Amino acid sequence: MALIQVALVLEAISISIQAVVIFFLLRSSSFRRYPLLLAYCALQLAATVTEEYVYRVHGQTDFFRTLYWTDEMTLDLLVVLMVITLTYRALEGSPMRAGMGRLLGAVLIIVLVVPFVLFSARRFSRAWFDGTSQLLNFGGAIMNLGLWTALIANKKRDPLLLKVSAGLGVAVTGAAIAFGLRRYAPPQSTPQQLANVFKTLTYLASVSIWCWAFRPTARKNSTPPAGVSTSSVQS
């Protein structure tokens, strides 16, 4: 019961921070540079609220499980697409771009095909979805390492892109570990609840990084006060 209460509190905090990130993105017009990040945060927020409502009204029915895994697969694929897009942006004008593109394409094909080959006997079961989400997030983590490699190799590093990449790295790595732990935990057991709490904590950390990255910065007024001319200021 205590773990369930902790999960509910973390979920409420996560919803609040997700809303703040969306607000910061829209306020700063950064969504024009990071439209997929805005879509991801908005979809995650909508999915969290919808799943919570359906769970409270209908319980853990087949409809809830279908909704949950549809949301999870969509968000996982969106993260992979986001990492690929950001990596291409980071490598613009770099000779590494072609090679990194082939590597990212190979990883994407692997993480999309392997679940249907490796888990074919249990296709679309809870264990299959856990394994598939683990592979997608693990693939996203590998791709994010490629993004960091591109950012480090680029002399003109984008500090904002570094922060966005850091948040992505925390999110996909935490999710991959959590889904890996869930595969070996009985449903509704304490180990599974601990894995869920860990996943929420890592996602909360990633959203907090994005919130910090897109927070409004204080603008210093460099214009001299009215009535003070440059000629009156002597060194």
C-alpha positions in Angstrom: 0.0 0.0 0.0 2.8 2.4 0.8 4.4 1.9 -2.6 1.1 2.5 -4.3 0.8 5.8 -2.4 4.3 6.8 -3.3 3.6 6.0 -7.0 0.5 8.2 -6.8 2.4 11.1 -5.3 5.2 10.8 -7.9 2.6 10.6 -10.7 0.9 13.8 -9.5 4.3 15.6 -9.3 5.1 14.3 -12.8 1.9 15.6 -14.2 2.6 19.1 -12.8 6.2 19.2 -14.1 5.1 18.0 -17.5 2.6 20.8 -17.7 5.3 23.3 -16.7 7.7 22.0 -19.4 4.9 22.4 -22.0 4.2 25.9 -20.8 8.0 26.8 -20.9 8.3 25.4 -24.4 5.3 27.4 -25.7 6.3 30.6 -23.9 9.9 30.6 -25.2 8.9 29.5 -28.7 11.4 26.7 -28.3 8.8 24.2 -29.6 9.7 25.4 -33.1 13.1 23.9 -32.6 11.9 20.9 -30.6 8.4 20.0 -31.9 8.9 16.3 -31.2 9.8 17.1 -27.6 6.6 19.2 -27.3 4.6 16.4 -28.8 6.2 13.8 -26.5 5.5 15.9 -23.4 1.9 16.7 -24.4 1.2 13.0 -25.3 2.8 11.8 -22.1 0.6 14.2 -20.1 -2.5 13.2 -21.9 -1.7 9.5 -21.6 -1.0 9.8 -17.8 -4.3 11.7 -17.1 -6.3 9.4 -19.4 -4.9 6.2 -18.0 -5.4 7.4 -14.4 -9.0 8.2 -15.2 -9.7 4.9 -16.9 -8.0 2.9 -14.1 -10.1 4.7 -11.4 -13.4 4.2 -13.3 -12.9 0.8 -14.8 -10.0 -0.8 -13.0 -7.3 -2.9 -14.6 -9.5 -4.3 -17.3 -8.5 -5.4 -20.8 -9.4 -1.9 -22.1 -7.0 -0.3 -19.6 -4.2 -2.7 -20.6 -4.8 -2.0 -24.3 -4.8 1.8 -23.6 -1.6 1.6 -21.5 0.4 -0.4 -24.0 -0.8 1.6 -27.0 0.4 4.8 -25.2 3.7 3.2 -24.1 4.6 1.9 -27.6 3.7 5.2 -29.2 5.8 7.2 -26.7 8.7 4.8 -27.1 8.7 5.1 -30.8 8.4 8.9 -30.6 11.5 8.9 -28.3 13.5 6.9 -30.9 12.4 9.3 -33.6 13.3 12.3 -31.5 16.8 11.0 -30.8 17.4 10.3 -34.5 16.2 13.8 -35.5 18.3 15.6 -32.8 21.4 13.6 -33.8 21.0 14.6 -37.5 20.7 18.2 -36.3 23.8 17.9 -34.2 25.8 16.5 -37.1 24.7 19.1 -39.7 27.7 19.8 -41.9 29.8 17.1 -40.3 31.5 14.3 -42.3 30.3 11.9 -39.5 26.7 12.4 -40.5 26.4 9.7 -43.2 28.1 7.0 -41.0 26.0 7.9 -37.9 22.9 7.8 -40.1 23.6 4.2 -41.1 24.3 3.3 -37.5 21.1 4.8 -36.3 19.1 3.1 -39.1 20.6 -0.3 -38.2 19.8 0.2 -34.5 16.2 1.2 -35.4 15.7 -1.8 -37.6 17.0 -4.1 -34.9 14.9 -2.8 -32.1 11.8 -2.9 -34.3 12.4 -6.4 -35.7 13.9 -8.3 -32.8 10.8 -8.3 -30.5 8.8 -10.2 -33.2 11.6 -12.7 -33.6 12.8 -13.1 -30.0 9.4 -13.1 -28.3 7.2 -14.6 -31.0 5.9 -17.3 -28.8 4.4 -14.7 -26.3 3.5 -12.1 -28.9 1.3 -9.2 -27.5 1.4 -10.6 -23.9 2.4 -8.6 -20.9 5.9 -10.1 -21.1 6.1 -9.3 -24.8 5.2 -5.7 -24.3 7.7 -5.4 -21.4 10.5 -6.9 -23.5 9.6 -4.7 -26.5 9.5 -1.5 -24.5 12.9 -2.6 -22.9 14.4 -3.0 -26.4 13.0 0.2 -27.7 14.3 2.2 -24.7 17.6 0.4 -24.8 17.9 1.2 -28.5 17.0 4.8 -27.6 19.8 4.8 -25.0 22.3 3.6 -27.6 21.2 6.2 -30.1 21.4 8.9 -27.4 25.1 7.9 -26.9 25.5 8.6 -30.6 23.9 12.0 -30.1 26.3 12.8 -27.2 29.2 11.7 -29.4 28.0 14.1 -32.1 27.6 16.9 -29.6 31.0 16.4 -28.1 32.7 16.2 -31.5 31.0 19.4 -32.6 33.1 22.5 -31.6 30.0 24.7 -31.7 28.1 22.8 -29.0 24.5 23.8 -28.4 24.0 24.0 -24.6 20.3 23.6 -24.9 20.6 20.5 -27.0 23.0 19.0 -24.5 20.4 19.4 -21.7 17.6 18.0 -23.9 19.9 15.0 -24.7 20.7 14.5 -21.0 17.0 14.4 -20.2 16.4 11.9 -23.0 19.3 9.7 -21.7 17.9 9.6 -18.2 14.4 8.7 -19.5 15.3 5.9 -21.9 17.9 4.3 -19.6 15.6 4.4 -16.6 12.7 2.9 -18.7 14.9 0.2 -20.1 16.1 -0.9 -16.6 12.5 -0.8 -15.2 11.0 -2.8 -18.0 13.8 -5.3 -17.7 13.1 -5.7 -14.0 9.3 -6.0 -14.6 9.8 -9.0 -17.0 11.0 -11.1 -14.1 8.5 -9.8 -11.5 5.0 -11.3 -10.9 2.1 -9.0 -11.7 1.1 -6.7 -8.8 4.0 -7.9 -6.7 6.3 -5.7 -4.6 9.3 -6.0 -7.1 7.0 -4.9 -9.9 5.8 -1.9 -7.9 9.4 -1.0 -7.1 10.2 -1.2 -10.8 7.3 1.1 -11.6 8.4 3.6 -8.9 11.9 3.5 -10.3 10.6 4.2 -13.9 8.5 7.1 -12.6 11.5 8.5 -10.7 13.8 8.5 -13.7 11.1 10.0 -15.9 10.5 12.7 -13.2 14.3 13.4 -13.3 14.3 13.7 -17.1 11.3 16.1 -17.1 13.0 18.1 -14.4 16.1 18.5 -16.6 13.9 19.7 -19.4 12.1 22.1 -17.1 15.4 23.5 -16.0 16.6 23.7 -19.6 13.6 25.7 -20.9 13.0 27.8 -17.8 12.7 31.5 -18.5 16.0 33.3 -18.0 16.2 36.7 -16.3 17.0 39.3 -18.9 19.5 41.9 -17.9 18.7 45.3 -19.0 21.9 46.6 -20.6 20.3 49.9 -21.7 21.5 52.8 -19.5 18.7 54.4 -17.4 16.8 57.3 -18.9 18.6 60.6 -18.4 22.0 59.0 -18.3 24.0 59.6 -21.4 27.1 57.7 -22.4 29.0 61.0 -22.4 28.3 61.5 -18.8 29.8 58.1 -17.9 33.5 58.6 -17.6 36.1 56.0 -16.7 
